[in-house]
Amino acid sequence: MFSGEIHYFRMPEKTWKLHIQKAKEAGLNTISSYIPWSWHEYEKGKFDFEGKTHPQRNVQKFIGLVQAAGLYFSARVGPVSNAELAGEGLPKWLLKNYPEIFIKKESINNLPHVILLSYLNPTFQNFISAWYDQVLPLIVARQVTRGGNIILVQLCNEIGMIHWLLKGSDNSPFVTEMYQNFLGESYGGIETLNRAYRTKYKNFGEIFQPKGEVSSKNLNIFFDWALFYRKYYATYYKGLYERAKKHELEVPHSANAPQFYDYDVRGRGVFSPMTTSLYRDFSQSAPGTVMGGAYQMRRLDFENFHDVTIATEVTSHLDKQAPTICAELQTGIMRDRPRLYPSDVDLNIKSSVGNGLNGLNCYMFSSGENLKEMGVFGTYHPWQAAVGLDGKPREHFASIKIWGAFVKKFGSKLAQTQKVTDSAIGLYLPYYATEYYQGAWSAEIESARNLFFFDGFARLMILAGFQPEIFDLMKESDENLSRRKNLSIFSLEVMDEVTQEKLVRYVQGGGKLLLGPQVPSVNLKGEPCLILMEALAANQKEKADKEMIIWNGKECAVEMPIQTFNGSKSKPILKTVSGEACVVEGRSGKGQWLLYGFPVVHRFDYQVKMVKAWFGRLGIRPQILTEPWDIQATVRWGKEGGFLFIFNYHDVPKAGEVTVNLRKPLNPGLKADPFVKKFKLDRRSAVVIPLVLKNNKIVEVKQN
């Protein structure tokens, strides 16, 4: 799916054909749009989908024009649209007359989005049903399975985004009752919960949602609360899904997670493991959910390219049975600053596909203009889109068109491939389920995971040439875990007994484990828990003073705190200046492990070699080698061949070569010789090279 977002409700009806034609000219095969509830139920109980009250309400005509042009349509039906619409796209009469649908919160900051909804509020749920009863029959009748052109339906938009941004949990009485029932199901009896919580509740009805600050002493209480909200959001989505199925929805349904956080003129994906985890239970509640992200990084270059890799991986693992897409790929920017350039769009498209996405929606493809009281920023809504409201293409239109031509030629083959990965990363959810937490511990854990994992170990691993597969460690079964020959874990002081035991079984069963910067020493209740440390025979002690380490015979500065090890069965790999072991390796059962005892963040390039050496000691080698090392490359592979993506994220031209040596691709039995490709790339650019198998050799497909 190569789609472009065109908002029919933000442009005169007479211009629709022109913008649809521009989409076709760009090589898009799909057009996407919200169908805002606020726009079509303009008064309570009064609906217009045919333009009777305003020509820009004639969504049926718009979808028909899209089909007449030979394009598919992706319908984003709400109930929530966001989209910089007043009230998030919810009807004014609903917001004005039914205050019970809101979450009560004392203060709200100056975000443009400020509607905190109680998603499961009965009043809101009833009105959702009424809205779906009107909009879904129109969508269902136009499904591609029934001769229409609709291939995808998004059920609500960026669920939980505003709640996370405002730390707005739903403390409605009926939600608290749901929470109490959740605890009852989880613990079985109040005595069991009291032992776990160190409390004296007489029954579950006495328990309210947590308040105050989270700490390592009560993390189990707050983590249960976080797990409940993952069920809360999944319950909401399940209700939408069941309504859609009741109306005979036959095409795939999708949900898109908020992933990039705006840091002034730069967007970052550092929160994507957390925000995506809000959707971890959707696949059980609504099987086959097509998961999508929203990649809005502003400028894409060497400093943040790994954001796309990580955001794509955490999204794709949510439901392995369905394709993963980007519902809002940056081909426009909400504001006029920073300026968007063709290289940003070209790199974003190719990076997203190269990291495994099977569908892109260019957001925005066309500019618009808000009618009176429609937009939260007023009338102005150009969005730096690829096509202006007047139908004239902007400079980055060409980047979309280039990829459109590639999709037309190779799209079917590309869709049958998967990204080749080298090593697995297991994310430990208690470090990431912090969306509603308050206090110093929460701030510290967020800082540690963002700096020492996202911009630290994970970035260094990717720079060292190891493409990661990222998954939820707590959800993964022993059987699935054992299929991965090597595993990296970013671990801190806290880890529950069950997960520690799982990692012990993994290593003793023959797995290779790379873990740091701390070996867990307490459980979620703050009690001593040394299961993993004792199994690896790696006694750990935190150094009180800052000290350098010796690497390759040179003094190297590292982050604090430093953990040192003195286990009898471990072999020192790196030592501090004073001679204490801070990186050790060893064996346990049939497996092998390496522990590093200090946080890593990419401040110096020698750290890339250091991390690569750690993988090497475990016998792990990357399948793609680049020269120079700071050029990035990925491979997607299928039964008959694949695609090599080469990226230059630098602001200077680069030349070199990429060597592809697939040890275990998706087609069993391949023993092809290494494929070597020399390249010359302009500044901030990328190239995609189709590959096929001929006589057990990987051969490049020549392109025009």
C-alpha positions as CSV (number, residue, x, y, z in Angstrom):
1,M,0.0,0.0,0.0
2,F,1.4,3.3,-1.1
3,S,-1.1,5.9,0.0
4,G,-1.5,9.7,0.3
5,E,-3.6,11.6,2.8
6,I,-6.1,14.0,1.1
7,H,-8.7,15.6,3.3
8,Y,-11.8,16.2,1.1
9,F,-13.4,18.2,4.0
10,R,-10.5,20.8,3.8
11,M,-10.7,21.6,0.1
12,P,-13.4,22.8,-2.3
13,E,-15.3,20.0,-4.0
14,K,-14.3,21.3,-7.4
15,T,-10.6,20.6,-6.6
16,W,-11.0,17.0,-5.6
17,K,-10.4,15.5,-9.1
18,L,-7.2,17.6,-9.5
19,H,-5.7,16.3,-6.2
20,I,-6.7,12.7,-6.9
21,Q,-5.1,13.1,-10.3
22,K,-1.9,14.4,-8.6
23,A,-1.9,11.3,-6.4
24,K,-2.1,9.1,-9.4
25,E,0.7,11.1,-11.1
26,A,2.8,10.5,-8.0
27,G,2.4,6.7,-8.4
28,L,0.2,6.3,-5.3
29,N,-2.1,3.3,-5.4
30,T,-4.3,4.4,-2.4
31,I,-5.8,7.6,-1.0
32,S,-6.5,7.9,2.7
33,S,-8.7,10.3,4.7
34,Y,-10.3,10.8,8.0
35,I,-14.1,10.8,7.9
36,P,-14.6,13.2,10.8
37,W,-17.6,12.6,13.0
38,S,-17.9,16.3,13.8
39,W,-18.1,17.2,10.1
40,H,-20.8,14.6,9.2
41,E,-23.0,14.7,12.3
42,Y,-23.2,18.5,12.4
43,E,-26.1,18.4,14.8
44,K,-27.2,15.6,17.1
45,G,-28.9,13.0,15.0
46,K,-28.4,14.9,11.8
47,F,-26.0,13.3,9.4
48,D,-24.8,14.3,5.9
49,F,-22.6,12.1,3.8
50,E,-23.9,13.3,0.4
51,G,-23.2,17.1,0.5
52,K,-26.8,18.1,1.1
53,T,-25.8,20.8,3.7
54,H,-22.3,21.5,2.3
55,P,-20.6,20.1,-0.8
56,Q,-17.5,19.2,1.2
57,R,-19.5,16.7,3.1
58,N,-20.1,14.5,0.1
59,V,-17.6,11.8,1.1
60,Q,-19.5,9.3,-1.0
61,K,-18.7,11.3,-4.1
62,F,-15.1,11.7,-3.1
63,I,-14.6,7.9,-2.6
64,G,-16.3,7.4,-6.0
65,L,-13.9,9.8,-7.7
66,V,-11.0,7.9,-6.1
67,Q,-12.3,4.6,-7.5
68,A,-12.9,6.1,-10.9
69,A,-9.2,7.1,-11.0
70,G,-8.3,3.5,-10.3
71,L,-7.1,4.0,-6.8
72,Y,-7.9,2.3,-3.5
73,F,-9.2,4.1,-0.5
74,S,-8.3,3.8,3.2
75,A,-11.1,5.1,5.5
76,R,-10.3,6.5,8.9
77,V,-13.7,6.6,10.5
78,G,-13.0,7.7,14.1
79,P,-14.7,8.2,16.4
80,V,-11.6,10.3,17.3
81,S,-9.7,11.9,14.4
82,N,-7.3,14.3,16.0
83,A,-6.0,15.8,12.8
84,E,-5.7,19.3,14.3
85,L,-9.5,19.4,14.2
86,A,-11.4,21.3,16.9
87,G,-12.4,18.9,19.6
88,E,-10.3,16.1,18.0
89,G,-13.0,15.7,15.4
90,L,-15.7,15.0,17.9
91,P,-19.0,16.8,17.5
92,K,-19.4,20.1,19.3
93,W,-22.8,19.2,20.6
94,L,-21.3,16.0,22.2
95,L,-18.5,17.9,23.9
96,K,-20.9,20.6,25.1
97,N,-23.8,18.6,26.4
98,Y,-22.2,15.5,27.8
99,P,-19.4,16.4,30.2
100,E,-19.4,12.9,31.7
101,I,-17.4,11.6,28.7
102,F,-14.4,13.6,29.8
103,I,-11.7,12.5,32.2
104,K,-11.5,15.1,35.0
105,K,-8.0,16.6,35.4
106,E,-6.9,19.6,37.4
107,S,-4.5,21.1,34.9
108,I,-4.0,20.9,31.1
109,N,-0.9,22.3,29.4
110,N,-0.9,24.2,26.1
111,L,-1.0,21.2,23.7
112,P,-3.2,21.8,20.7
113,H,-5.0,18.5,21.6
114,V,-6.7,18.8,25.0
115,I,-9.7,16.5,24.9
116,L,-9.2,13.8,27.5
117,L,-11.9,11.2,26.9
118,S,-13.2,8.5,29.1
119,Y,-13.2,5.9,26.3
120,L,-15.4,3.4,28.0
121,N,-17.9,5.9,29.4
122,P,-21.4,4.4,28.7
123,T,-22.6,7.7,27.2
124,F,-19.7,8.0,24.9
125,Q,-20.0,4.3,23.9
126,N,-23.7,4.8,23.0
127,F,-22.9,7.7,20.8
128,I,-20.1,5.8,19.1
129,S,-22.6,3.1,18.3
130,A,-24.9,5.7,16.8
131,W,-22.0,7.1,14.7
132,Y,-20.8,3.7,13.5
133,D,-24.4,2.7,12.6
134,Q,-24.4,5.6,10.1
135,V,-20.9,5.6,8.7
136,L,-20.0,1.9,8.6
137,P,-22.8,0.9,6.2
138,L,-21.4,3.4,3.7
139,I,-17.9,2.0,4.1
140,V,-19.0,-1.6,4.0
141,A,-20.9,-1.1,0.8
142,R,-17.8,0.2,-0.9
143,Q,-15.4,-2.5,0.3
144,V,-13.1,-4.0,-2.4
145,T,-14.7,-7.3,-1.5
146,R,-18.0,-5.9,-2.8
147,G,-16.8,-4.2,-6.0
148,G,-15.7,-1.0,-4.3
149,N,-12.2,0.4,-3.6
150,I,-11.9,0.5,0.2
151,I,-9.1,-1.8,1.3
152,L,-8.5,-0.7,4.9
153,V,-10.5,0.9,7.7
154,Q,-8.9,2.6,10.7
155,L,-11.0,2.3,13.8
156,C,-10.2,5.4,15.9
157,N,-6.9,7.4,15.8
158,E,-3.9,7.3,18.1
159,I,-5.7,5.8,21.0
160,G,-4.3,6.9,24.3
161,M,-2.0,9.6,22.9
162,I,-3.5,12.6,24.8
163,H,-3.8,10.5,28.0
164,W,-0.1,9.8,27.8
165,L,0.9,13.4,27.0
166,L,-1.2,14.7,29.9
167,K,-0.7,11.7,32.2
168,G,-4.5,11.5,32.4
169,S,-5.6,8.2,33.8
170,D,-9.3,7.5,33.8
171,N,-10.5,7.5,37.4
172,S,-14.2,7.3,36.7
173,P,-15.9,5.1,39.3
174,F,-16.8,2.4,36.7
175,V,-13.2,2.3,35.5
176,T,-12.0,1.9,39.1
177,E,-14.5,-1.0,39.4
178,M,-13.0,-2.5,36.3
179,Y,-9.5,-2.1,37.9
180,Q,-10.7,-3.9,41.0
181,N,-12.1,-6.8,38.9
182,F,-8.8,-6.9,37.0
183,L,-6.9,-7.3,40.2
184,G,-9.3,-10.0,41.4
185,E,-8.8,-12.0,38.2
186,S,-5.0,-11.5,38.4
187,Y,-4.6,-12.5,42.1
188,G,-7.6,-14.8,42.7
189,G,-8.0,-13.8,46.3
190,I,-7.5,-10.8,48.5
191,E,-5.1,-12.6,50.7
192,T,-2.8,-13.2,47.8
193,L,-2.9,-9.6,46.8
194,N,-2.2,-8.4,50.3
195,R,0.9,-10.6,50.5
196,A,2.1,-9.1,47.2
197,Y,1.2,-5.5,48.1
198,R,2.0,-5.7,51.8
199,T,-1.5,-4.4,52.5
200,K,-4.5,-5.3,54.7
201,Y,-7.5,-4.9,52.3
202,K,-10.6,-6.8,53.3
203,N,-11.8,-7.0,49.8
204,F,-11.0,-5.8,46.3
205,G,-13.7,-3.1,46.5
206,E,-11.5,-1.2,49.0
207,I,-8.7,-0.8,46.4
208,F,-8.5,2.4,44.3
209,Q,-6.2,3.3,41.5
210,P,-2.7,4.3,42.7
211,K,-1.8,7.8,43.6
212,G,1.5,9.3,44.6
213,E,5.0,8.4,43.4
214,V,6.1,5.1,42.1
215,S,9.4,3.6,43.4
216,S,11.3,0.4,43.3
217,K,9.6,-0.5,46.6
218,N,6.0,-0.4,45.2
219,L,6.6,-1.0,41.5
220,N,4.5,-4.1,41.5
221,I,1.4,-2.1,42.5
222,F,2.0,0.5,39.7
223,F,2.9,-2.1,37.2
224,D,-0.4,-3.9,37.8
225,W,-2.0,-0.6,37.2
226,A,-0.1,-0.2,33.9
227,L,-1.1,-3.7,32.8
228,F,-4.7,-2.8,33.5
229,Y,-4.6,0.2,31.2
230,R,-3.3,-2.0,28.4
231,K,-6.4,-4.1,28.9
232,Y,-8.5,-0.9,29.1
233,Y,-7.3,0.3,25.7
234,A,-7.7,-3.2,24.2
235,T,-11.3,-3.4,25.6
236,Y,-12.1,-0.1,23.9
237,Y,-10.6,-1.2,20.6
238,K,-12.4,-4.6,20.9
239,G,-15.7,-2.7,21.1
240,L,-14.9,-0.8,17.9
241,Y,-13.9,-4.0,16.2
242,E,-17.0,-5.9,17.2
243,R,-19.2,-3.1,16.0
244,A,-17.3,-3.1,12.6
245,K,-17.7,-6.9,12.3
246,K,-21.4,-6.6,13.2
247,H,-21.7,-4.3,10.2
248,E,-19.9,-6.9,8.1
249,L,-16.5,-5.3,7.8
250,E,-14.5,-7.7,5.5
251,V,-11.4,-5.7,4.7
252,P,-8.5,-5.3,7.2
253,H,-8.9,-2.9,10.2
254,S,-6.0,-0.8,11.6
255,A,-4.9,1.0,14.6
256,N,-2.0,3.6,14.7
257,A,0.2,4.3,17.7
258,P,1.6,7.7,18.5
259,Q,5.3,7.3,18.4
260,F,7.3,10.5,17.7
261,Y,7.5,13.3,20.3
262,D,8.2,16.9,19.3
263,Y,11.4,18.4,20.6
264,D,11.0,21.9,19.1
265,V,12.2,21.5,15.5
266,R,13.2,17.9,15.9
267,G,10.9,14.9,16.4
268,R,12.2,11.8,18.2
269,G,10.9,8.3,18.6
270,V,12.5,7.7,22.0
271,F,9.0,7.1,23.6
272,S,7.9,4.7,20.9
273,P,8.6,1.5,22.9
274,M,6.3,2.9,25.7
275,T,3.5,4.3,23.5
276,T,3.4,1.2,21.3
277,S,3.2,-1.0,24.4
278,L,-0.2,0.5,25.1
279,Y,-1.4,-1.6,22.2
280,R,0.2,-4.9,23.3
281,D,-3.2,-6.6,23.9
282,F,-4.9,-5.5,20.7
283,S,-4.1,-8.7,18.8
284,Q,-5.9,-10.8,21.4
285,S,-8.9,-8.5,21.5
286,A,-9.1,-7.9,17.7
287,P,-7.1,-10.5,15.7
288,G,-5.5,-9.3,12.6
289,T,-5.1,-5.7,13.6
290,V,-2.9,-3.9,11.1
291,M,-0.6,-1.9,13.3
292,G,0.7,1.5,12.2
293,G,2.9,4.2,13.5
294,A,3.3,7.9,12.8
295,Y,6.8,8.9,11.7
296,Q,7.2,12.6,12.2
297,M,10.9,13.2,12.9
298,R,11.2,16.5,11.0
299,R,14.8,16.2,9.8
300,L,16.1,12.7,9.3
301,D,19.9,12.2,9.4
302,F,22.7,10.4,11.1
303,E,21.6,11.6,14.5
304,N,18.2,10.0,14.6
305,F,18.0,7.4,11.8
306,H,17.8,4.6,14.4
307,D,14.4,6.0,15.5
308,V,12.9,4.5,12.4
309,T,14.5,1.1,13.0
310,I,13.3,0.9,16.6
311,A,9.8,2.4,16.1
312,T,9.2,-0.1,13.2
313,E,10.4,-3.1,15.2
314,V,8.3,-2.4,18.3
315,T,5.3,-1.9,16.1
316,S,5.7,-5.0,13.9
317,H,6.0,-7.3,16.9
318,L,2.5,-6.3,18.1
319,D,0.8,-8.7,15.7
320,K,3.1,-10.9,13.6
321,Q,0.1,-12.3,11.7
322,A,-0.7,-8.9,10.1
323,P,1.4,-6.5,8.0
324,T,2.8,-3.3,9.6
325,I,2.3,0.1,8.1
326,C,3.0,3.7,8.8
327,A,-0.3,5.5,9.0
328,E,1.2,8.9,9.0
329,L,4.6,9.0,7.2
330,Q,6.1,12.5,7.2
331,T,5.6,14.0,3.7
332,G,4.5,17.2,5.2
333,I,4.9,19.0,8.6
334,M,2.1,20.6,10.6
335,R,3.9,23.9,10.9
336,D,6.0,25.8,8.4
337,R,9.1,25.3,10.5
338,P,11.4,23.4,10.2
339,R,11.3,23.3,6.4
340,L,10.8,19.9,4.8
341,Y,13.2,19.0,2.0
342,P,13.1,16.3,-0.6
343,S,15.9,14.4,1.1
344,D,13.9,14.1,4.3
345,V,11.0,12.5,2.4
346,D,13.2,10.3,0.3
347,L,15.1,9.0,3.3
348,N,11.9,8.5,5.4
349,I,10.2,6.5,2.7
350,K,13.2,4.2,2.0
351,S,14.2,3.9,5.7
352,S,10.7,2.9,6.7
353,V,10.3,0.3,4.0
354,G,13.9,-0.9,4.4
355,N,13.2,-1.6,8.1
356,G,10.2,-3.8,7.3
357,L,7.0,-1.7,6.7
358,N,4.6,-3.1,4.1
359,G,2.5,0.0,3.7
360,L,3.0,3.8,3.8
361,N,0.5,6.7,4.0
362,C,2.1,10.0,2.9
363,Y,0.8,12.5,5.5
364,M,0.0,15.0,4.2
365,F,-0.1,14.5,0.5
366,S,-2.3,17.5,-0.2
367,S,-2.7,20.8,1.6
368,G,-6.0,22.0,2.9
369,E,-7.8,24.9,4.4
370,N,-10.1,24.8,7.4
371,L,-13.6,26.1,7.3
372,K,-14.8,28.4,10.1
373,E,-14.3,26.9,13.6
374,M,-12.9,23.6,12.0
375,G,-9.2,23.7,12.9
376,V,-7.4,24.2,16.2
377,F,-4.9,26.5,14.4
378,G,-7.5,28.5,12.6
379,T,-8.1,28.5,8.8
380,Y,-4.5,28.0,7.8
381,H,-3.6,24.4,7.0
382,P,-1.0,24.0,4.3
383,W,0.9,21.4,6.3
384,Q,4.0,21.7,3.9
385,A,2.2,19.0,1.9
386,A,3.6,17.6,-1.3
387,V,0.8,19.3,-3.3
388,G,-0.5,22.7,-2.5
389,L,-4.2,23.5,-2.3
390,D,-3.9,25.0,-5.8
391,G,-2.8,21.6,-7.1
392,K,0.8,22.7,-7.7
393,P,3.5,20.1,-6.6
394,R,6.2,21.2,-4.2
395,E,9.8,20.1,-4.4
396,H,9.4,16.9,-2.3
397,F,6.6,15.7,-4.6
398,A,9.4,14.3,-6.7
399,S,10.6,12.0,-3.9
400,I,7.1,10.5,-3.6
401,K,6.9,10.1,-7.4
402,I,10.3,8.2,-7.5
403,W,9.1,5.7,-4.9
404,G,5.7,5.4,-6.7
405,A,7.5,4.3,-9.8
406,F,9.5,1.7,-7.8
407,V,6.3,0.4,-6.1
408,K,4.6,0.0,-9.5
409,K,7.5,-2.1,-10.8
410,F,8.5,-4.0,-7.7
411,G,5.7,-3.6,-5.1
412,S,4.3,-7.1,-5.3
413,K,7.7,-8.7,-4.9
414,L,8.6,-6.3,-2.1
415,A,5.5,-7.2,-0.2
416,Q,6.6,-10.8,-0.1
417,T,9.8,-10.1,1.7
418,Q,10.8,-9.5,5.3
419,K,13.6,-7.6,6.9
420,V,16.7,-9.8,7.7
421,T,17.7,-9.4,11.4
422,D,20.9,-10.5,13.3
423,S,20.0,-10.3,16.9
424,A,17.0,-10.1,19.2
425,I,16.3,-7.5,21.8
426,G,13.9,-8.3,24.6
427,L,12.2,-5.2,26.0
428,Y,11.3,-5.5,29.7
429,L,7.9,-3.8,30.0
430,P,8.1,-2.5,33.6
431,Y,10.8,-0.1,32.4
432,Y,8.5,1.2,29.7
433,A,5.0,1.1,31.1
434,T,5.4,4.5,32.8
435,E,2.9,6.7,30.9
436,Y,1.0,7.6,34.1
437,Y,3.8,7.4,36.7
438,Q,4.9,10.3,38.8
439,G,8.0,10.9,40.8
440,A,11.8,10.8,40.8
441,W,12.0,7.0,40.1
442,S,9.9,7.3,37.0
443,A,11.9,10.2,35.8
444,E,15.1,8.3,36.3
445,I,13.9,5.2,34.6
446,E,12.6,7.2,31.6
447,S,16.0,9.0,31.3
448,A,17.9,5.8,31.6
449,R,16.0,3.9,28.9
450,N,16.0,6.9,26.5
451,L,19.7,7.7,26.9
452,F,21.3,4.3,27.7
453,F,19.1,2.0,25.6
454,F,17.5,4.0,22.8
455,D,20.3,6.4,22.1
456,G,22.8,4.1,23.7
457,F,23.0,0.3,23.3
458,A,20.4,0.0,20.6
459,R,21.9,2.8,18.4
460,L,25.4,1.4,18.9
461,M,24.3,-2.1,18.0
462,I,22.7,-0.9,14.8
463,L,25.8,1.2,14.0
464,A,27.9,-2.0,14.5
465,G,25.9,-3.6,11.7
466,F,23.5,-5.8,13.8
467,Q,19.9,-5.4,12.7
468,P,17.6,-6.0,15.7
469,E,14.4,-7.9,16.1
470,I,12.6,-6.3,19.1
471,F,9.9,-8.0,21.2
472,D,8.1,-8.0,24.5
473,L,10.2,-10.2,26.8
474,M,7.4,-10.8,29.4
475,K,4.9,-12.0,26.7
476,E,7.3,-14.3,25.0
477,S,7.1,-18.0,25.8
478,D,10.1,-20.2,26.5
479,E,9.6,-22.0,23.3
480,N,9.6,-18.8,21.2
481,L,12.5,-17.4,23.1
482,S,14.6,-20.6,22.5
483,R,14.3,-20.1,18.7
484,R,16.4,-17.0,19.0
485,K,20.1,-18.0,19.1
486,N,21.1,-14.8,20.7
487,L,19.4,-12.2,22.9
488,S,20.2,-8.7,24.2
489,I,18.6,-7.3,27.3
490,F,18.8,-3.8,28.6
491,S,18.4,-4.4,32.3
492,L,18.4,-2.3,35.4
493,E,18.2,-3.0,39.1
494,V,14.6,-4.3,39.1
495,M,13.3,-7.4,37.5
496,D,10.6,-9.9,38.6
497,E,11.4,-13.5,39.5
498,V,9.5,-15.1,36.6
499,T,11.5,-13.1,34.0
500,Q,14.8,-13.7,35.7
501,E,14.0,-17.5,35.7
502,K,13.0,-17.3,32.0
503,L,16.4,-15.8,31.1
504,V,18.2,-18.4,33.2
505,R,16.4,-21.2,31.3
506,Y,17.2,-19.5,28.0
507,V,21.0,-19.5,28.7
508,Q,21.1,-22.9,30.2
509,G,19.2,-24.3,27.2
510,G,21.9,-23.0,24.8
511,G,21.1,-19.3,24.2
512,K,23.6,-16.5,24.0
513,L,22.8,-13.6,26.3
514,L,24.2,-10.1,26.3
515,L,23.0,-8.1,29.3
516,G,23.6,-4.8,31.0
517,P,24.3,-2.2,32.3
518,Q,23.1,-3.9,35.6
519,V,22.3,-7.5,36.6
520,P,18.9,-7.3,38.3
521,S,19.1,-7.6,42.1
522,V,15.6,-6.9,43.4
523,N,12.1,-7.9,42.4
524,L,9.1,-5.6,41.7
525,K,8.5,-5.3,45.4
526,G,12.0,-4.0,46.1
527,E,13.0,-7.3,47.8
528,P,16.4,-8.9,47.1
529,C,16.1,-11.2,44.0
530,L,19.4,-12.6,42.8
531,I,18.1,-15.5,40.6
532,L,19.9,-14.3,37.4
533,M,23.1,-13.2,39.2
534,E,23.5,-16.5,41.1
535,A,22.8,-18.6,38.0
536,L,25.5,-16.7,36.1
537,A,27.8,-16.8,39.1
538,A,28.5,-13.1,38.6
539,N,28.6,-11.2,41.9
540,Q,27.9,-7.5,41.3
541,K,29.0,-4.5,43.2
542,E,28.4,-0.8,42.4
543,K,31.4,1.5,42.4
544,A,31.0,4.6,44.6
545,D,33.5,6.7,42.6
546,K,33.7,7.7,38.9
547,E,36.4,5.8,37.2
548,M,37.6,5.2,33.6
549,I,38.0,1.8,32.0
550,I,40.8,0.3,30.0
551,W,39.9,-0.6,26.4
552,N,42.4,-1.6,23.8
553,G,45.1,-0.4,26.2
554,K,43.6,3.1,26.5
555,E,41.7,5.0,29.2
556,C,38.1,5.5,28.2
557,A,35.4,7.5,30.0
558,V,32.1,5.7,30.6
559,E,28.8,6.7,32.2
560,M,28.0,6.1,35.8
561,P,27.2,4.0,37.7
562,I,29.7,1.3,37.1
563,Q,29.0,-2.2,38.2
564,T,32.0,-4.5,38.8
565,F,31.9,-8.3,38.9
566,N,33.9,-10.9,40.9
567,G,32.2,-14.1,40.1
568,S,34.2,-17.3,40.3
569,K,33.0,-18.6,36.9
570,S,33.3,-15.4,35.0
571,K,36.2,-14.2,32.8
572,P,37.0,-10.5,32.8
573,I,36.9,-8.8,29.4
574,L,37.2,-5.1,30.4
575,K,38.5,-3.7,33.7
576,T,38.5,-0.3,35.3
577,V,41.7,1.7,35.8
578,S,41.9,0.2,39.3
579,G,41.8,-3.3,38.0
580,E,38.2,-4.3,38.7
581,A,36.3,-6.3,36.1
582,C,33.4,-4.3,34.6
583,V,32.7,-6.5,31.5
584,V,32.7,-10.3,32.0
585,E,31.8,-13.4,30.1
586,G,31.0,-17.0,31.0
587,R,29.0,-20.1,30.4
588,S,26.0,-21.6,32.1
589,G,24.5,-25.0,31.1
590,K,24.7,-25.2,27.3
591,G,24.7,-21.4,26.9
592,Q,27.0,-18.4,26.9
593,W,26.6,-14.9,28.4
594,L,28.4,-11.6,28.5
595,L,27.6,-8.9,31.1
596,Y,28.5,-5.2,30.8
597,G,28.5,-3.1,33.9
598,F,28.2,0.5,32.8
599,P,25.7,2.4,30.7
600,V,26.6,3.1,27.1
601,V,25.5,6.0,25.0
602,H,26.9,7.0,21.7
603,R,29.2,9.8,22.6
604,F,32.4,8.5,20.9
605,D,32.7,6.3,17.8
606,Y,35.1,3.8,19.5
607,Q,32.0,2.7,21.4
608,V,30.7,1.2,18.2
609,K,33.7,-1.1,18.0
610,M,33.4,-1.9,21.7
611,V,29.8,-3.1,21.3
612,K,30.7,-5.0,18.1
613,A,33.5,-6.8,20.0
614,W,31.0,-7.9,22.7
615,F,28.8,-9.5,20.0
616,G,31.9,-11.1,18.5
617,R,32.8,-12.7,21.8
618,L,29.5,-14.5,21.7
619,G,30.1,-15.6,18.1
620,I,27.6,-13.3,16.6
621,R,28.4,-11.8,13.2
622,P,26.4,-9.3,11.2
623,Q,25.0,-10.4,7.8
624,I,25.6,-7.0,6.2
625,L,28.9,-5.3,6.3
626,T,29.4,-1.7,5.2
627,E,32.5,0.2,4.3
628,P,32.8,2.9,5.6
629,W,31.2,1.7,8.9
630,D,28.9,4.7,9.3
631,I,26.9,3.9,6.2
632,Q,23.7,2.0,7.0
633,A,22.3,-0.9,5.0
634,T,19.4,-3.4,5.4
635,V,18.1,-6.4,3.4
636,R,14.6,-7.6,2.9
637,W,14.4,-11.2,1.7
638,G,11.8,-13.6,0.4
639,K,11.6,-17.0,-1.3
640,E,13.0,-15.9,-4.6
641,G,15.1,-12.9,-3.7
642,G,15.0,-9.5,-2.1
643,F,16.1,-6.0,-1.8
644,L,19.2,-4.3,-0.5
645,F,18.7,-0.8,0.9
646,I,21.8,1.5,1.3
647,F,21.5,4.7,3.3
648,N,23.8,7.7,3.5
649,Y,22.5,9.8,6.4
650,H,25.4,12.2,6.3
651,D,25.5,15.7,4.9
652,V,28.5,14.8,2.6
653,P,28.6,12.4,-0.3
654,K,29.9,8.9,0.5
655,A,31.3,6.0,-1.5
656,G,32.2,2.5,-0.5
657,E,30.8,-1.0,-0.7
658,V,28.3,-3.3,1.0
659,T,28.8,-7.0,1.5
660,V,25.7,-9.2,2.0
661,N,26.3,-12.6,3.5
662,L,23.0,-14.2,4.3
663,R,23.5,-17.1,6.7
664,K,19.9,-18.1,7.2
665,P,17.5,-16.3,4.9
666,L,13.9,-17.1,4.6
667,N,14.4,-19.7,1.8
668,P,16.0,-22.7,3.5
669,G,19.1,-24.3,2.0
670,L,20.6,-21.2,0.3
671,K,24.4,-21.3,0.4
672,A,25.0,-18.3,-1.9
673,D,28.4,-16.6,-2.1
674,P,28.6,-13.1,-0.5
675,F,27.1,-10.4,-2.6
676,V,29.2,-7.2,-2.9
677,K,27.9,-3.9,-4.1
678,K,30.0,-0.8,-4.6
679,F,28.1,2.5,-4.2
680,K,28.3,6.2,-4.6
681,L,25.7,8.2,-2.7
682,D,24.9,11.9,-2.6
683,R,24.4,13.6,0.7
684,R,21.4,12.4,2.7
685,S,20.2,9.9,0.1
686,A,19.5,6.2,-0.3
687,V,19.3,3.6,-3.0
688,V,17.3,0.3,-3.3
689,I,18.7,-2.6,-5.2
690,P,16.5,-5.5,-6.2
691,L,18.2,-8.9,-5.9
692,V,17.3,-12.4,-7.3
693,L,18.7,-15.9,-6.9
694,K,20.3,-17.5,-10.0
695,N,22.2,-20.7,-9.7
696,N,22.4,-20.3,-6.0
697,K,23.9,-16.9,-6.4
698,I,22.6,-13.5,-5.4
699,V,22.4,-11.3,-8.5
700,E,21.4,-7.7,-8.9
701,V,18.4,-6.9,-11.0
702,K,19.3,-4.1,-13.4
703,Q,16.9,-1.1,-13.4
704,N,16.2,1.6,-15.9
